[in-house]
Amino acid sequence: MKNSMQQELKLFAEKNGDEHWSQTLELFDSLPKFNYHRVSKTKEPRILNRVCEHRGKSYKVAIIPALIEDKEGQTWAAMPGKREELVMHCLRYLSVQEKASLVASTNLPNQTNQKTSSETAHVKIVFNIHQLREELKRVGHGYNWNEIEESLLVLSRSIIKIECGGFWSEGSILESLYGADNKKGSRCVAFHPLASQAILSGASRKIRYDKYMSLKKPLSRWLYIKMCHNVTNAEQPTGFKKGIGLRFSYLEVFNQSGLQELKDRRNNVRTIRQALEELKEAKILNDGSIMGESWVEKADYSSWEAFPSNQTVSDIMEANKGNNTKPHEKLSIS
């Protein structure tokens, strides 16, 4: 088993000398784990419950907030949000690019009630905060040392419980945070059990990290990941000419992306349009390729179809080279 785990880690961290690439974990990255509401800290801890569908299966996601203490000694309940999402993907990139160490371990308790052995394999990453801060700054997300420290605490203390068909997987997005108090801020964390399982079963897919991190809107990033996993049969000359696009609905966006649905549905539709415009500006979507929008007055039934640009089609075809089996066929918690 150990040799098999090390082989999967090697495949996960295969960079081929190209620093533009990272890996995405379809099921784990598709579930609404983050809270994008403006207020991320509250005095009263409340569990955030969500229900969503992914590839025809229904999932329940419960987010239990982290308890953190500020400089004044006040305790706050904090949900993982935009900052934590970016930190998580940055750490994953550092591991894929072998700028941080990845280790497979079986010494953490089993937190997934599947028909497996009594031990569950976990993937740990060893890194330092200075390295993490510099990488975030490089891709346009400048956070100071204290903000990154707090983000790591939120990621390690909040709990994400995922249920499907009587099975469940529970843990922090980053588990078992520990480290040394030195100038570099060395740290070691383990990925969520479902993320570790995806890595060790080969259920990952290459994604252009530079494009993902350049997007400012959470919905743009969510749609980009969704496109990378769902529009896998794109071909040249363009996915647009071949009629291969990403189809999604209003209900899908607000049930699955983690965005808060506002009372004024016109604003909600505007949010979707703005995300699509950002994807066009980033040359991820073909300019003028968005089709199928319904009237705002019938927002619940609104749907869109967006087509990848030439470059995105090329990226998808490149990612296909390393995916002989579709990731979603290799992993499920039910």
N, C-alpha and C positions, 0 to 999 in steps of 0.2 A: 504493500500500500504506500509506503514511504517513497519508493522509487517512482511510482505512478504520480503521486502528488508533486514531486520535484519536477517531473516532466511537464505537467500541466502549468506549473509556475513558469517554467522556461518558455513555453508557448505563449503564455499571457504576456510575458515581458519581451517578446520578440519585437525589436524595433527596426531592424534592417537599416540602421543608420539614418532613419528619417525621423526627425524630432517633431514633426507635425502631428503624429498619431498617438492616440491613447486607445483605451478599450471601454466599451459600454456593456452593461449587463442588462439584457432586455427586460426581464420581469422585474428585477429590483429597481431599475431606473425608471420604469414606467409607472410604478405605484406611487400614489400621492403621499410622500413622507414628509414634505416640507410645508411650512405655513407661510404664505406670502402676504398675510395681512399686515397692515401698517404697524399695528401694535404687536410686538413679539414677546414683550415681558409683561407679566401681570402679578399682582399680589396673591391672587387666589389661583392655585393650580387646578386646571380643568383638563380632562382627557378629551382630545379631539378625535371623533369617530367619523370615518369615511367609508363609503361603499363604492366600488368601481368594478368595471369589467375589463378583462384583458384576454384577447383571443378566445372569446366565448365562455370564459369562466368568471364567476363572481367572486370578488375578494373583499374582505373586511379589513380595514387598516385602522388601528388605534395608535394615536401618538400621545404618549405620556410625557409631559414636559419635564425638563431638568430643573432642579433647584440649585440656584447659584447665589453667591453672596457678593455684594458690591463693596466698594472701598469704605462706605459708611457702615458696613456691617448689616445692611438690609438684605433680606432674603427675597429673591424673585423667582417666579416660575417662568422659564424661558423655553419657547418652542424652536426647533431647528428651522431656519428660514433661508433667505437668499444667500447670506454670507456663508452659512454652513454648507449649502449645496456647492458653492464654488470651492470651498476648502476641501470637501470630499473629493471632487473631481480633480483638483490639483494634486492631492495626495496619490490618487490612482495614477495620474500621469507620471509622477515621479517614480512610482514603482514600475510602470510599463517601460519607462526610459532607463531603468536601472540606475537612477540617481538616488534611490532609496532602496533599502534591502527588503526583500520579501522572504518570509519564512512560513512554512506550513507546520502546524502543530495540532496535536490531538489532546492537549492537556487542559482544555477548557471544558466546562460542563455542557452536556447536550441540552440545547434549548430549542430543538426542533423535534416534535413528536412524530417522526417518520419511522418506518420499519427499517431501521438501520442498526448499526452496532451501538453499544452503550456510550461510545465516544464519538464526538462529531469533530471533524477536521476544521480548523480555523486558519485563516491566512493573516499573518501579522506583518506590519510594515514598520521599519525602524527609520526614523528621519530626524531632522532638527528644525526648530522653528525658524531660524534664520534662513535656511534653505527654502522652506515653505513660503515665508514672507517675500523673499526675492522673486520666486517664481510667480506668485500672485501679482506682484508689482509689474513683472515683465509682460504679463498678458492683460494689463489694464485694470487690475483690481487691488488698489493699494490699501492695505489694512495695517495698523500699527501692531506692535508686539502684544499689547494687552488685548486688543480685539481678537487676535488669532488665538491667544491663550483662552479667552472666554469662549470662542467658537469651538475649540477642542473640548472644553468642558461640557458645552451644550450637546455636542455630538456624542460624547461618552456617557452622559447622565440621562439624556432623554431615551425613552424606550419606544421601539417600533414593533408592534405586534401585528402579524399578517395571518389571516385565516382564510382557508378555502376548502370547502367540502369536508369539514370535520378535522382537517389537519391545520397545524399552525407553526409559525416560526417567529421567535421573539428574541429581541436583543437590541443593543444600541447600534447606531449607524457605525460608530467606532467604539469598540469595547476595550475594557481593561487598560485605560490610559495610565501609563506610568513613565517616569523619566528622571533625569538628573537635573539639579538646579545649577546650571552653568551658563556661560555666555552664549553658547550655541543652542541651548535648550533642547538637548536630545530627548526624544520621545519614542515610545513604542505603543502601537494600538493594534487591535484585531478588527477586521471587518465584520459587519453584521453576518450572522450565520447563513442567511440566504445569499448574500454577496460572496461569502467564502465558498459556499457550495457551487455557485455559478462558476467561479474561477477554477475550482478544482475539477469540475466536470466538463470544462471546455466550452461552457455556454456563454461565451463572450464574443464581441464583434468589434472590429476596428472602427474608429471614428476620428474625424479630423478635430483634434483637441483645440488647435488654434482658432478654427472657425467657431466652435462651440463657446469658447471662453470670450470671444470677441463680441458675442451677442449680449446686449444689456438687459433685455426683457426676459424674465423667467419663462413666459409662454413661448417665446421664440426658441429658447433652448429646448423646451419640452417637445415642440413640433419638430425640431431638427433631429433629435434622438429618435422620435417616432418615424420620421422619414427614413433614417438610416436603417431601421429594422424592418420597415414594411415595404419599402420600394426597393427590394433587392434584385428584381429582375429587369432593372433598367438596362438599356443598350444604347450604344451610339448609333446614329449621330446625336440624338437627344432623347431623353425620357419623354419630353413634351411631344415630339413628333410621333413617338411610338404609342402615345396615349396611356402612359404609365404615370399615375399621379398618387399623391397622398390624399385620401378621403377622410374627413373628420367632421363631426357635428358640434353644434353649440353645447348640447348636453354632455357630450364626451369631454369637451374642454373643461367644463366646470365640475364634472364629477371625478376627473382623473388627473388633472394637471396640478391641483393644489391651490389654484387661484380662487379667491372669494367671489362669489356671484353677488353683484350689487342689485339693489331694488330696481334701478333704472336699467332696463335691458338694452336700451340704446347705447349706454356706456359700455356694457359688456360686449356688444357686437363691435363697438369702436376699438376695444382692447384687442380683440381678435384681428381686426383689420390692421392695427398698428404693428402687431407681431408679424403678420404676413409682409407688411411693407419693409420691416427691418430685415427679414429674410431675403427679400428681393434686393435691397441695398447691399447686403453682404454677398450677393451673387450666388446664394444657395438655391434660390428659386429663379426660374425663368421669368424675365420681366414680362408682365402682361399675361401670365399663365394661370392666374387664379380664376376659377370658374365655379359656378353652381351656387352662389349665395342666394338665400331666400330673403323675403321681405323681413325687415326688423320687427314688424308687428307680430310676426310668427316666429319669434326668436327661438323657441323651444325646438322648432323643426328646421332651423337654419342649418345648412351644411355647406362645406367648401371642398374643392379639389384643387390641390396645388402641385405644380410639376417642377421637378428638379432642373437646375441649369446644366449646361454641358459639363462644367467642372464638377458639380455634385455627382453627375452620372459617372464620370471618371473615377471619383472617389469611391462610389458604391461598388464599381467593378473591381477596383483595387482591393476593397475590403472583402469582396467575394472570394478572392484567391485564397484567403486563409480560413474560409468557412465551408468545409465540405458537408457539414451537417448544419441545418438551421438551428441557431441557438435555442429558439423556443421549443424545439422538439427534444432538447436534451435535458431540460430542467422544468420541474413543476413541484409545488409543495402538496399537490393533491393526487 
